Each structure stands twice: as C-alpha cells, then as structure tokens.
Amino acid sequence: MSGPDHTPWPPAFAARYRAAGHWRGQTFGALLTALAEAHADRTAVVGEGARWSYAELDERAHRLASGLVELGVRAGDRVVVQLPNVAEFLPVVFALFRVGAWPVFALPAHRDTELVHFAEQAEAVAIVTVDAHDRYDHAAMARRVADRVASVRHIIVLGAPAAGTIDLEELAREPRQLPDPDPSGVAFLQLSGGSTGLPKLIPRTHDDYLYSVRESARICRLTPDSVYLAALPVAHNYPLSSPGVLGTLHAGGTCVLAPRPDADTAFRLIEAERVTIAGVVPPIAAAWVQAAARTELDLGSLEVLQVGGAKCGAELAARIGPALHCALQQVFGMAEGLVNYTRLDDPADLVLGTQGRPISLDDELRVVDPATDADVAPGETGALLTRGPYTIRGYHRAAAHNRTAFTPDGFYRTGDLVRRLESGHVEVVGRVKDQINRGGEKVAAEEVENHLMAHPDVLDAAVVGVPDEYLGERSCAYVVPVAGAQPTPAELRRFVRERGVAAFTVPDRVLVVDAFPATPVGKTSKRELRAAITRSLVPAASSKER
C-alpha cells in the first residue's frame, strides 16, 4: 500500500472552516447521545420487524460498542460493513463510531472480488454482514474473504450465524464509557465510483461529514415531523447523508428502511408510515411515476421526491410532480464530497433543467478545459473541479492516484462535464472519466475489461456506455477474440458474472468484433466505439453479434 490513511486539509483551510462554524468538533457518537436526550421517545428508525426510539437506538449502539471492544476491535481499526436496509445498520455503524473504528461501507450487491479488495486496501479486522440477502449467502462469502485476507479476524453475522462466525445479536454487552474519537480524524471509509479499476476508499471525518449532514437537513427543510424513506441501499452516500438517514436523525425525524425500492414496497411504506420525503435514482423514479397512475394506496403524505445518483432527464423530471403530487428535488453529488441540490423554492426551469447548486458558500467550483485545466468561459461546458469544507483532499492510501485525481492546489477532479449557470446551478452534461453511470451505480470500464480479458478466448476488450432511456447508460463490451476462437456474448457475460462481481458490473451487451478502431497514436478509440453502438445499436460492418 502507498500513501497516508488520510490527507488533511491545509491548516489555513481548516482554521477557516472552523471559524465559519462548518466544523464544530462533534463526533457521530456525541451526536447520537445528544439526539437521544432531546428526542428520547420519538421513533428514530423503522425496519422489518423493528421500530426503535432514539433512546433505544442509542442504547443498542452503546451495547454493541462494548461488545466490539471486548472482541478486540480498537480505535483506528477498519471493519467492512455489508448490510442490506435493516434497522441494525444504524446501531452497528454508531457503535463503530463510538469505538473509533472505521466502517468501510460495502453495498449488498458487492461480491467476492470487491469485498477482497476493500478488506485488503483497508486492512480490515472484521466483516459485519447478514446471513443471506436476495437468495445469496453473504455469510459464506464473508468466510471466503476472511480466508483470503489475513487481517480479517472476525465475521459478525446478523441472522443465523454459521460455524466460525459471531452472532451480532449476542455481541451486545453492558455499556461502558469510551473515549470520544478525534472529530477531525477519519470516521469511516466510503467507496468511489471506481473510474479506474476497483473503487478507491474515501476517508470522511466526523467534522466534514457532519457539516454536510447538517446543511443537507437544513436545505431539505427536515424537522422532527419528517419521515424519510431509504429506498436505495442505505450505505450509499446519497441515502446515507443527502439528507438521508443521518440528516433525518439530525433533525429528530424518523428513518424508514425499505427492503426493496420497487413501487409496491415503497408505496405501502409511504402509506403506512406517512413518509414525507424519499430519494431515488431516475429508473426508480420512472417506475414510481408509472405505478402511481394505478395505485390505490394513499401517497398523500409524500412532500418531496429527490432524484439523484444519475442525471434526471427533463422529460422524466416534468412528469414526477404531476404523477406523485409532490415536489421534485434534484440532487447531484459524490461520495468524495460536493453535494448540490435544487432548492425547494427554486423556479420550475431550474428544478427541471439543472442538478442544483452547492451546499456551501465555501464550496469552490471550477469548470475547466479537460486537456489544459484552463477555466472555460461562463456558461460553457467543461470538466468540474471542486474543493471545500467537506470534499476530501485525497483517497485512502492511494498516493499515486491522488496525484492525478487532485490538482496541486487541492481541487478534486470530479470527472463530470458540466455547465454552470449565472444562478450557480449546475447542469450535468456527461463524464470525462471512462466510467459508466448505470442508474446510479458506477461501472468502471477498466475493471470489466480486465475480467473479460481473463477469458482464454478473448484477445482484447473495450467497454463503453450506451445511452438508455431508463438507466441513463447501459454497458456495452466490445471483444476481439483470439484467432480461431468463437466466444458467444452469453458465454462471456456468464464468465464475468461467475468471477464474483456485482450484478450491475456484468456487461448489458457484448459485441464480438474483428478489430477496434484506433486513434492516431494507436490507442483504442472508445469515442468511435461509443458512436457506433449509439447509432441505433448497429455494429460496424466488420462486427457480428453472436
């Protein structure tokens, strides 16, 4: 491994953010204690089979923290957390915060390849997971990961633990007094979109993340009467903090965790729990719009539907309000930091046509020529660079990557192509990075290419994004076979799937071709490949889909 665990903000910037009141020296554990005192009997979280008050959530987190310490987990240790949308997610992560250990937030869709990578990169000492989810044996996968990663000493399982694992429910111990971690230190590790290979680990501090949480709750007008529906995987940055479950807790509201995001499940929860705000990605928003026309369930409590994770097209944006009888709020952000919202009092043209403006007046945005880093003229399209009080200055132990991902003066290269309006609102135009945004899930072309090229019949592979009405983009893999070989698209997709990757990583379409177009310097021209597949999805004359 290379590089430090955490690249701090320069002292002058840190001092400025503290003086402005952005960083308040509060930890997540201290926040939950304060919330439990202020809202003891109010409902904090609702999940399948669980309905806990703030006092109960605080107690569970305290008891789990004691159990983790007794197990040998210490401040600074890293723990991979892979849980679906269950109420137990919250006491687990708050327990780790109180210990000073760092959760590494994996998503339920991740498989062996990704989990091994996270555990190795973080030098994780434990994995917290569920016995099974969506007919997949997560506990068995965690055991396989532990066999491959020497640092992993414990597997903690929610549900039915197997041999060699620890029952999460039996881990709780009598609460003990624990020292509060350094609020300027790392609180947890999130995952990048993985634009070049597997995801990078993103170190977020108590100070910077809680600022984002507080401001998100304020901008979204959350109150103790707010009820937030987490329809997306709760460990993702968007449903975690934009304003997500953490913003809802900060406001004293109620978090409702949906086991699935489909309209039937979500609508039943909206009616039963009187949900006031939910956040989804565009494909789910489109499905909800269609389902709303035929549902008999009462959705009248829903005040705001947030759409983010991928760009929401203007046509879909215009249909959301009339169909669901609520306000649309567009969200554009990244786990590395910057978050933009359309405001709830913005005029319709900005709500429908932009992805919002930044949280903070101290968010610095530059729109530049991707080739030169020179600022483009106002209103022109360019690559988005940003720095600010909640945008990281470097990935976890990734010194070489940090030299290209960040400018020398600390601006993060987001990889997004945007236009910035006079109002400060941002319109997302596309991506600079070779990354596919498949309905909010980021697919790294290089990672998929590496998997395809591991097939003995594949000579070369190139993966590009294909415009899609519902997902924003789908992935298309072009493959050049070894001479004489005839791999089929179905065979290649199955091969990638069987290598233990997340389902959204498997190419949606595979085209077998004789050769790739090349740039003047001999590189594969992905621009030409994208153009070829975009033109009515008809491959070039020399290609054939089998």
Backbone torsions as a table, in degrees:
resi	resn	phi	psi	omega
1	MET	NA	155.1	-178.5
2	SER	-135.0	150.8	174.6
3	GLY	87.2	163.5	179.7
4	PRO	-74.6	164.0	175.8
5	ASP	-62.3	-34.3	-169.0
6	HIS	-150.8	127.7	175.9
7	THR	-94.3	108.9	-174.9
8	PRO	-74.2	160.7	171.6
9	TRP	-68.3	144.0	175.3
10	PRO	-56.1	147.0	-175.2
11	PRO	-53.0	-39.1	-178.6
12	ALA	-64.7	-39.2	178.3
13	PHE	-68.6	-44.5	179.4
14	ALA	-58.7	-43.4	179.5
15	ALA	-62.7	-39.7	-179.9
16	ARG	-66.1	-41.6	-178.8
17	TYR	-68.3	-35.0	176.4
18	ARG	-69.3	-43.0	-179.5
19	ALA	-63.2	-32.4	179.4
20	ALA	-77.8	-7.8	-179.2
21	GLY	84.9	8.2	178.8
22	HIS	-70.4	-45.9	179.8
23	TRP	-102.3	120.3	-171.3
24	ARG	-112.9	5.1	177.5
25	GLY	71.2	26.6	178.8
26	GLN	-107.0	141.2	175.5
27	THR	-98.9	166.5	177.5
28	PHE	-63.1	-38.8	179.2
29	GLY	-63.3	-43.3	178.3
30	ALA	-65.1	-36.3	177.0
31	LEU	-60.3	-48.1	-178.3
32	LEU	-63.1	-38.6	177.0
33	THR	-59.4	-45.3	179.7
34	ALA	-64.7	-39.7	179.1
35	LEU	-66.0	-39.4	178.8
36	ALA	-64.3	-34.2	177.3
37	GLU	-72.1	-37.3	-176.0
38	ALA	-81.7	-30.7	-172.5
39	HIS	-131.5	38.9	-168.4
40	ALA	-46.8	-48.1	-171.9
41	ASP	-95.8	-3.6	178.5
42	ARG	-74.0	150.6	179.6
43	THR	-73.9	123.4	-180.0
44	ALA	-93.0	-44.8	-173.3
45	VAL	-144.3	140.3	175.9
46	VAL	-125.6	126.3	175.8
47	GLY	-140.9	179.1	179.7
48	GLU	-59.5	116.1	178.3
49	GLY	76.4	10.5	-177.3
50	ALA	-140.5	140.3	173.6
51	ARG	-150.0	100.5	-171.7
52	TRP	-115.3	140.5	173.7
53	SER	-77.9	171.5	176.2
54	TYR	-61.2	-39.3	179.2
55	ALA	-64.7	-40.9	179.8
56	GLU	-68.2	-40.0	177.5
57	LEU	-62.2	-44.3	179.2
58	ASP	-61.6	-43.6	-179.7
59	GLU	-63.6	-44.6	179.8
60	ARG	-62.2	-41.4	179.5
61	ALA	-64.7	-41.3	178.1
62	HIS	-61.3	-44.9	-176.5
63	ARG	-69.0	-38.9	177.3
64	LEU	-67.6	-37.6	177.8
65	ALA	-59.5	-42.6	178.1
66	SER	-63.4	-40.6	178.1
67	GLY	-64.6	-38.1	178.5
68	LEU	-66.0	-41.0	178.3
69	VAL	-63.7	-43.0	178.5
70	GLU	-62.7	-31.2	178.8
71	LEU	-72.5	-18.9	-179.8
72	GLY	109.9	5.3	177.2
73	VAL	-76.5	132.0	-174.1
74	ARG	-124.1	165.4	175.8
75	ALA	-56.0	134.6	-179.0
76	GLY	90.2	-14.7	175.1
77	ASP	-68.1	151.2	177.3
78	ARG	-108.1	138.8	-177.2
79	VAL	-133.0	118.3	176.6
80	VAL	-72.5	126.0	178.3
81	VAL	-113.8	115.0	177.4
82	GLN	-127.0	88.7	-179.5
83	LEU	-125.2	143.9	172.9
84	PRO	-75.4	-169.1	-178.3
85	ASN	-77.7	80.1	176.9
86	VAL	-122.7	152.6	-177.7
87	ALA	-58.7	-32.1	-176.9
88	GLU	-61.8	-19.0	177.8
89	PHE	-53.8	-43.2	-174.3
90	LEU	-69.3	-49.8	176.9
91	PRO	-63.2	-31.1	178.2
92	VAL	-63.3	-49.8	-175.5
93	VAL	-72.1	-35.7	176.9
94	PHE	-68.7	-32.4	174.5
95	ALA	-63.3	-44.9	178.2
96	LEU	-62.9	-40.7	176.6
97	PHE	-57.8	-42.2	-177.4
98	ARG	-68.7	-35.6	176.9
99	VAL	-69.2	-27.7	-172.9
100	GLY	92.4	6.0	173.8
101	ALA	-79.8	158.0	-175.0
102	TRP	-105.5	113.2	168.6
103	PRO	-62.1	139.8	170.7
104	VAL	-110.9	110.1	-167.5
105	PHE	-83.6	100.2	173.1
106	ALA	-93.6	154.9	179.3
107	LEU	-97.8	153.8	-179.3
108	PRO	-57.3	-28.5	-178.0
109	ALA	-76.3	-13.9	-178.9
110	HIS	-68.1	148.0	-177.7
111	ARG	-124.2	-167.0	-171.1
112	ASP	-50.9	-49.0	-175.9
113	THR	-55.9	-49.0	-178.1
114	GLU	-69.1	-43.2	-176.8
115	LEU	-65.4	-39.4	176.1
116	VAL	-60.7	-43.6	179.1
117	HIS	-59.9	-48.1	-178.9
118	PHE	-62.0	-46.1	-177.1
119	ALA	-64.5	-39.8	179.4
120	GLU	-68.8	-47.5	-177.8
121	GLN	-62.5	-38.4	-177.7
122	ALA	-88.2	-10.0	-171.3
123	GLU	52.1	51.2	-174.4
124	ALA	-65.4	141.8	177.7
125	VAL	-96.1	-14.9	-176.5
126	ALA	-155.5	160.8	173.0
127	ILE	-127.3	130.1	172.9
128	VAL	-108.7	123.1	-175.8
129	THR	-146.2	-173.0	179.0
130	VAL	-112.8	155.8	-178.6
131	ASP	-61.6	-47.7	179.1
132	ALA	-154.9	151.0	179.2
133	HIS	-152.7	131.9	-178.2
134	ASP	50.8	45.2	175.3
135	ARG	64.5	24.0	177.2
136	TYR	-119.4	137.0	-177.0
137	ASP	-84.8	92.2	-178.9
138	HIS	-72.1	-33.5	-180.0
139	ALA	-64.0	-41.7	178.3
140	ALA	-64.3	-39.5	177.5
141	MET	-62.7	-42.9	179.2
142	ALA	-60.2	-38.1	177.9
143	ARG	-65.3	-38.5	177.8
144	ARG	-64.4	-40.3	179.1
145	VAL	-64.1	-44.0	179.6
146	ALA	-61.6	-34.3	178.3
147	ASP	-66.5	-26.2	-176.2
148	ARG	-97.9	-20.2	-176.1
149	VAL	-116.7	110.7	-170.7
150	ALA	-63.8	-28.1	-176.2
151	SER	-72.0	-20.8	-176.0
152	VAL	-76.5	112.5	-177.8
153	ARG	-102.5	-24.2	-173.1
154	HIS	-135.0	140.8	171.0
155	ILE	-119.7	117.2	-176.9
156	ILE	-109.4	125.7	-169.7
157	VAL	-122.3	132.2	169.9
158	LEU	-90.3	125.0	-178.9
159	GLY	117.0	-132.3	-178.1
160	ALA	-98.1	100.7	-178.5
161	PRO	-71.7	145.8	177.4
162	ALA	-103.1	179.0	178.9
163	ALA	-57.0	136.6	178.1
164	GLY	83.9	6.4	178.6
165	THR	-121.9	166.9	-177.6
166	ILE	-114.6	133.7	179.4
167	ASP	-74.3	119.1	-179.7
168	LEU	-57.0	-39.9	-176.9
169	GLU	-67.2	-25.0	-179.4
170	GLU	-94.1	2.1	-177.5
171	LEU	-80.1	-23.7	-174.6
172	ALA	-61.1	141.1	177.3
173	ARG	-132.9	174.0	176.8
174	GLU	-58.9	134.4	-180.0
175	PRO	-57.6	143.6	176.7
176	ARG	-131.2	155.9	178.0
177	GLN	-75.1	125.7	180.0
178	LEU	-121.5	143.7	178.6
179	PRO	-66.4	140.8	179.5
180	ASP	-72.7	132.4	178.4
181	PRO	-64.8	167.9	175.7
182	ASP	-69.8	118.2	-178.2
183	PRO	-63.9	-20.5	176.8
184	SER	-87.0	-3.9	179.1
185	GLY	-87.5	171.2	-178.3
186	VAL	-66.0	134.7	176.4
187	ALA	-99.4	-37.6	-177.7
188	PHE	-164.1	171.2	177.2
189	LEU	-119.0	121.7	172.5
190	GLN	-100.0	178.3	-175.2
191	LEU	-111.6	136.5	173.5
192	SER	-74.5	172.5	177.1
193	GLY	-70.5	-11.8	177.8
194	GLY	70.2	53.3	-177.0
195	SER	-71.5	-23.7	178.0
196	THR	-129.4	89.9	-177.9
197	GLY	83.5	-155.0	-178.7
198	LEU	-68.6	157.8	-175.5
199	PRO	-58.8	146.2	170.2
200	LYS	-84.8	160.2	179.0
201	LEU	-98.0	132.5	-172.9
202	ILE	-108.6	112.9	179.8
203	PRO	-82.9	119.4	177.1
204	ARG	-113.0	135.4	-178.9
205	THR	-93.4	162.8	174.6
206	HIS	-58.2	-47.8	-176.1
207	ASP	-60.3	-51.8	-172.6
208	ASP	-71.5	-39.4	-175.3
209	TYR	-72.8	-38.5	179.4
210	LEU	-66.7	-30.1	173.4
211	TYR	-62.1	-47.0	178.3
212	SER	-60.6	-41.2	179.3
213	VAL	-62.9	-48.8	-178.5
214	ARG	-60.2	-46.8	-177.8
215	GLU	-68.2	-35.5	177.3
216	SER	-63.4	-43.4	178.5
217	ALA	-61.7	-39.9	180.0
218	ARG	-67.4	-48.3	-177.6
219	ILE	-62.1	-37.3	-179.0
220	CYS	-86.1	3.0	173.8
221	ARG	59.4	43.0	178.0
222	LEU	-77.1	145.9	178.2
223	THR	-137.5	175.4	175.1
224	PRO	-60.0	-16.0	178.3
225	ASP	-90.3	-2.0	-179.8
226	SER	-74.2	141.1	175.6
227	VAL	-126.7	113.4	-175.2
228	TYR	-100.8	130.3	176.2
229	LEU	-98.5	114.4	174.7
230	ALA	-87.1	94.7	-178.7
231	ALA	-88.9	-27.8	179.1
232	LEU	-90.5	165.1	178.2
233	PRO	-55.6	122.1	-166.3
234	VAL	-67.4	-20.4	179.1
235	ALA	-76.0	-12.9	177.5
236	HIS	-69.6	145.2	-175.4
237	ASN	-55.5	-39.1	-175.8
238	TYR	-63.3	-58.2	178.2
239	PRO	-74.9	-10.5	177.6
240	LEU	-80.1	-37.9	-167.8
241	SER	-144.1	6.6	-173.0
242	SER	-121.1	62.7	-8.0
243	PRO	-79.3	-21.2	171.8
244	GLY	60.1	-164.6	-176.9
245	VAL	-69.1	-35.2	-178.5
246	LEU	-70.8	-40.6	176.4
247	GLY	-64.2	-36.7	178.6
248	THR	-66.5	-44.5	177.0
249	LEU	-62.0	-42.3	179.4
250	HIS	-56.5	-36.0	-179.3
251	ALA	-83.4	-5.3	-177.5
252	GLY	82.0	16.4	-179.4
253	GLY	-88.0	-165.4	-176.5
254	THR	-117.1	132.3	176.5
255	CYS	-100.1	127.4	177.0
256	VAL	-113.4	121.3	-176.9
257	LEU	-99.4	115.4	-179.9
258	ALA	-87.6	129.5	179.2
259	PRO	-67.3	-25.0	178.8
260	ARG	-144.4	155.3	-177.9
261	PRO	-94.3	2.5	-176.5
262	ASP	-62.2	157.5	-174.3
263	ALA	-61.2	-40.2	-178.2
264	ASP	-60.7	-48.8	179.3
265	THR	-63.5	-49.0	-176.2
266	ALA	-64.6	-44.1	-177.2
267	PHE	-64.5	-37.2	178.1
268	ARG	-64.8	-38.4	177.9
269	LEU	-71.2	-37.8	177.1
270	ILE	-59.6	-44.4	179.4
271	GLU	-67.9	-47.3	-173.5
272	ALA	-68.8	-38.6	-173.6
273	GLU	-103.5	0.6	-179.3
274	ARG	55.9	52.2	-179.5
275	VAL	-62.6	137.0	179.7
276	THR	-106.7	-23.3	-176.9
277	ILE	-148.8	140.8	177.4
278	ALA	-143.1	156.1	178.3
279	GLY	-126.9	129.6	-177.9
280	VAL	-138.9	172.0	172.3
281	VAL	-96.5	163.3	-174.1
282	PRO	-54.3	-41.9	179.8
283	PRO	-60.8	-37.8	179.1
284	ILE	-70.8	-39.5	176.5
285	ALA	-58.2	-42.9	179.6
286	ALA	-62.8	-40.5	178.8
287	ALA	-66.5	-39.8	178.0
288	TRP	-65.0	-39.6	178.7
289	VAL	-60.3	-44.3	179.3
290	GLN	-65.8	-42.4	-177.2
291	ALA	-70.3	-29.0	-177.0
292	ALA	-62.1	-28.4	-177.3
293	ALA	-69.2	-21.2	-175.7
294	ARG	-119.2	-1.5	-178.1
295	THR	-77.5	148.8	173.2
296	GLU	-105.5	2.2	179.1
297	LEU	-76.8	152.0	-177.1
298	ASP	-86.6	108.7	179.4
299	LEU	-104.0	16.0	-172.1
300	GLY	-65.1	-19.3	-180.0
301	SER	-76.5	-20.3	-174.4
302	LEU	-70.1	118.6	-178.6
303	GLU	-100.9	-35.4	-174.6
304	VAL	-138.0	130.9	167.6
305	LEU	-113.3	118.2	175.0
306	GLN	-87.5	140.8	174.6
307	VAL	-127.8	124.0	-178.8
308	GLY	-157.4	-163.8	-179.7
309	GLY	84.2	-31.5	173.8
310	ALA	-154.9	161.7	-176.8
311	LYS	-65.5	133.6	176.0
312	CYS	-92.1	116.8	179.8
313	GLY	-63.7	152.4	-175.3
314	ALA	-61.2	-34.9	-178.5
315	GLU	-66.1	-45.7	177.1
316	LEU	-66.1	-42.1	-179.5
317	ALA	-56.3	-40.2	-177.9
318	ALA	-69.3	-22.7	-177.0
319	ARG	-87.9	-18.9	-171.4
320	ILE	-65.8	-51.8	-177.5
321	GLY	-59.1	-52.5	179.7
322	PRO	-61.4	-35.0	-176.9
323	ALA	-74.8	-41.8	-174.4
324	LEU	-104.1	-0.9	177.4
325	HIS	53.8	47.7	179.5
326	CYS	-146.8	171.8	176.9
327	ALA	-83.0	144.7	172.3
328	LEU	-93.3	136.6	170.5
329	GLN	-128.0	119.6	177.2
330	GLN	-86.2	142.8	-178.2
331	VAL	-129.5	131.8	176.4
332	PHE	-136.8	115.2	-178.2
333	GLY	-156.5	-170.6	-176.9
334	MET	-154.5	150.8	-179.3
335	ALA	-64.1	-22.0	177.1
336	GLU	-70.1	-15.8	176.8
337	GLY	153.0	-87.8	-168.1
338	LEU	-42.5	131.1	174.3
339	VAL	-131.1	134.1	177.5
340	ASN	-119.1	143.2	175.3
341	TYR	-132.8	142.5	159.0
342	THR	-73.3	141.0	-179.1
343	ARG	-84.1	154.7	-175.1
344	LEU	-70.7	-12.5	174.9
345	ASP	-110.5	14.0	175.9
346	ASP	-67.1	149.3	173.5
347	PRO	-64.9	157.9	-172.4
348	ALA	-58.8	-36.9	-176.5
349	ASP	-64.4	-33.9	178.1
350	LEU	-76.2	-36.9	178.9
351	VAL	-66.1	-40.7	-176.5
352	LEU	-82.9	-27.4	-170.4
353	GLY	-112.4	-2.0	179.4
354	THR	-131.6	170.5	178.5
355	GLN	-107.3	21.6	170.9
356	GLY	96.6	-177.1	177.2
357	ARG	-127.5	162.0	-170.2
358	PRO	-62.8	158.1	175.9
359	ILE	-59.1	-47.6	-163.0
360	SER	-117.4	145.2	171.7
361	LEU	-65.9	-20.4	177.8
362	ASP	-91.2	5.4	169.5
363	ASP	-75.6	118.3	178.8
364	GLU	-98.8	124.3	-179.9
365	LEU	-119.8	135.0	170.9
366	ARG	-124.0	140.0	174.6
367	VAL	-115.7	115.8	-167.0
368	VAL	-129.3	163.1	170.3
369	ASP	-68.1	122.4	-176.6
370	PRO	-59.1	-25.9	-176.1
371	ALA	-84.6	-28.4	-172.0
372	THR	-121.7	-13.2	-173.7
373	ASP	66.6	12.5	175.3
374	ALA	-79.9	137.4	179.8
375	ASP	-62.1	136.2	176.6
376	VAL	-84.1	167.2	178.5
377	ALA	-66.1	150.3	179.0
378	PRO	-53.1	133.3	179.0
379	GLY	86.3	-8.3	178.1
380	GLU	-88.4	160.4	-179.1
381	THR	-80.9	138.3	176.7
382	GLY	-162.6	-179.3	179.2
383	ALA	-81.1	137.6	-177.1
384	LEU	-88.9	124.6	171.3
385	LEU	-114.3	146.2	-179.6
386	THR	-151.4	150.5	167.4
387	ARG	-147.6	159.4	-177.9
388	GLY	171.0	-171.0	-171.0
389	PRO	-73.9	-7.5	177.9
390	TYR	-137.8	20.8	174.4
391	THR	-108.3	126.6	-172.9
392	ILE	-62.5	160.6	176.3
393	ARG	-106.0	0.0	178.8
394	GLY	177.1	149.7	175.3
395	TYR	-77.0	163.2	180.0
396	HIS	-69.3	119.1	174.8
397	ARG	48.5	53.8	-177.8
398	ALA	-143.2	56.0	-173.3
399	ALA	-58.0	-43.2	-178.0
400	ALA	-65.5	-44.9	179.4
401	HIS	-66.1	-37.2	-178.7
402	ASN	-60.6	-30.1	-178.4
403	ARG	-66.9	-24.0	177.4
404	THR	-102.3	-27.3	-177.7
405	ALA	-78.1	-18.9	-178.3
406	PHE	-129.4	144.9	175.7
407	THR	-76.3	163.0	179.0
408	PRO	-57.6	-27.2	179.1
409	ASP	-98.3	18.9	166.9
410	GLY	91.6	10.4	175.6
411	PHE	-81.5	135.1	176.8
412	TYR	-85.1	130.9	176.7
413	ARG	-84.6	102.7	-172.8
414	THR	-70.9	-25.2	-175.8
415	GLY	85.5	1.3	-179.6
416	ASP	-95.9	141.8	170.0
417	LEU	-96.0	124.7	-174.3
418	VAL	-138.3	164.6	163.8
419	ARG	-118.5	140.6	177.6
420	ARG	-112.6	127.3	-177.4
421	LEU	-85.4	167.4	178.7
422	GLU	-58.9	-30.9	-179.9
423	SER	-70.8	-11.5	-174.8
424	GLY	94.8	-7.9	179.0
425	HIS	-71.9	149.9	-176.3
426	VAL	-111.5	132.2	171.2
427	GLU	-109.1	119.4	-179.8
428	VAL	-80.6	128.3	-176.9
429	VAL	-104.7	-35.8	-179.2
430	GLY	178.0	-157.2	-177.2
431	ARG	-124.4	139.7	170.8
432	VAL	-83.2	-43.0	-176.3
433	LYS	-70.9	155.4	178.3
434	ASP	-81.6	74.1	-173.3
435	GLN	-140.9	143.7	-178.5
436	ILE	-110.2	127.1	179.4
437	ASN	-99.3	94.8	-174.7
438	ARG	-96.7	89.0	179.4
439	GLY	61.4	31.1	-179.8
440	GLY	99.1	-17.7	175.4
441	GLU	-90.5	127.5	-176.1
442	LYS	-89.5	122.4	-179.9
443	VAL	-107.8	118.5	178.9
444	ALA	-82.6	117.6	-178.3
445	ALA	-57.5	-42.4	-177.2
446	GLU	-61.4	-39.1	-179.5
447	GLU	-63.0	-45.7	-179.0
448	VAL	-66.5	-40.1	177.9
449	GLU	-59.4	-42.0	179.0
450	ASN	-62.5	-39.5	178.0
451	HIS	-65.4	-45.0	-179.5
452	LEU	-62.6	-39.8	-177.2
453	MET	-73.7	-8.3	173.3
454	ALA	-77.0	-14.0	178.1
455	HIS	-71.8	133.7	-175.3
456	PRO	-62.9	-20.3	-178.7
457	ASP	-95.9	3.8	-176.5
458	VAL	-106.0	125.6	177.2
459	LEU	-88.7	-44.0	-179.1
460	ASP	-150.5	157.9	-178.7
461	ALA	-146.8	145.5	175.6
462	ALA	-141.9	129.0	-176.6
463	VAL	-114.9	131.4	-179.1
464	VAL	-133.3	164.9	177.2
465	GLY	-90.4	142.9	178.6
466	VAL	-116.4	127.6	178.3
467	PRO	-56.4	137.3	-178.9
468	ASP	-140.4	134.2	-174.9
469	GLU	-61.8	-36.0	-173.2
470	TYR	-99.3	-39.1	-176.8
471	LEU	-95.3	-6.0	-174.1
472	GLY	86.7	-56.3	175.7
473	GLU	-145.2	147.7	164.8
474	ARG	-118.1	165.8	-178.2
475	SER	-100.7	138.9	175.4
476	CYS	-125.7	126.2	179.1
477	ALA	-104.5	122.1	169.9
478	TYR	-93.3	134.9	-177.0
479	VAL	-130.9	131.0	170.8
480	VAL	-101.6	117.7	-176.4
481	PRO	-79.8	160.0	170.1
482	VAL	-62.2	144.8	-178.3
483	ALA	-52.0	127.9	178.3
484	GLY	87.5	-14.3	-179.0
485	ALA	-86.2	153.3	-179.8
486	GLN	-136.7	64.1	177.9
487	PRO	-68.4	143.8	179.5
488	THR	-96.4	155.3	176.4
489	PRO	-55.8	-41.8	-179.6
490	ALA	-62.7	-41.8	179.2
491	GLU	-62.8	-41.8	-177.4
492	LEU	-70.6	-39.3	176.9
493	ARG	-64.0	-42.0	178.6
494	ARG	-63.7	-38.6	179.5
495	PHE	-61.1	-45.8	178.9
496	VAL	-63.2	-44.1	-179.0
497	ARG	-60.6	-39.7	-176.3
498	GLU	-76.8	-4.7	175.6
499	ARG	-85.2	6.8	172.6
500	GLY	78.1	45.2	178.1
501	VAL	-109.9	164.9	175.6
502	ALA	-61.2	146.3	-176.0
503	ALA	-58.5	-36.0	-178.2
504	PHE	-70.3	-11.3	178.2
505	THR	-80.3	-25.5	-178.6
506	VAL	-65.2	129.4	-177.3
507	PRO	-57.0	136.4	177.1
508	ASP	-71.0	-30.0	-176.7
509	ARG	-143.2	140.8	176.7
510	VAL	-125.8	129.0	175.7
511	LEU	-119.4	127.5	178.0
512	VAL	-95.8	122.3	-174.0
513	VAL	-127.3	163.5	-179.3
514	ASP	-78.3	-33.5	-177.4
515	ALA	-163.2	162.2	177.2
516	PHE	-99.6	145.5	170.0
517	PRO	-65.7	150.8	-175.0
518	ALA	-123.7	152.2	173.2
519	THR	-79.4	172.3	178.9
520	PRO	-58.1	-24.9	-179.5
521	VAL	-97.8	7.7	174.2
522	GLY	94.0	0.8	177.7
523	LYS	-78.7	154.2	174.5
524	THR	-62.5	129.3	-179.6
525	SER	-89.0	94.0	178.2
526	LYS	-68.9	-24.0	176.5
527	ARG	-60.8	-43.9	179.5
528	GLU	-69.3	-36.0	177.6
529	LEU	-64.5	-43.2	178.3
530	ARG	-61.8	-44.1	-179.8
531	ALA	-61.3	-40.3	-178.4
532	ALA	-64.4	-44.2	-177.3
533	ILE	-75.7	-27.8	179.7
534	THR	-71.6	-33.4	179.9
535	ARG	-69.9	81.6	176.8
536	SER	57.3	21.4	176.8
537	LEU	58.9	29.8	176.6
538	VAL	-100.3	118.2	-178.7
539	PRO	-68.9	164.7	179.4
540	ALA	-61.4	163.9	-174.4
541	ALA	-59.8	-28.0	-176.0
542	SER	-85.9	0.6	-175.2
543	SER	-107.8	163.8	177.6
544	LYS	-150.0	137.0	176.1
545	GLU	-99.4	126.9	-175.8
546	ARG	-111.7	NA	NA
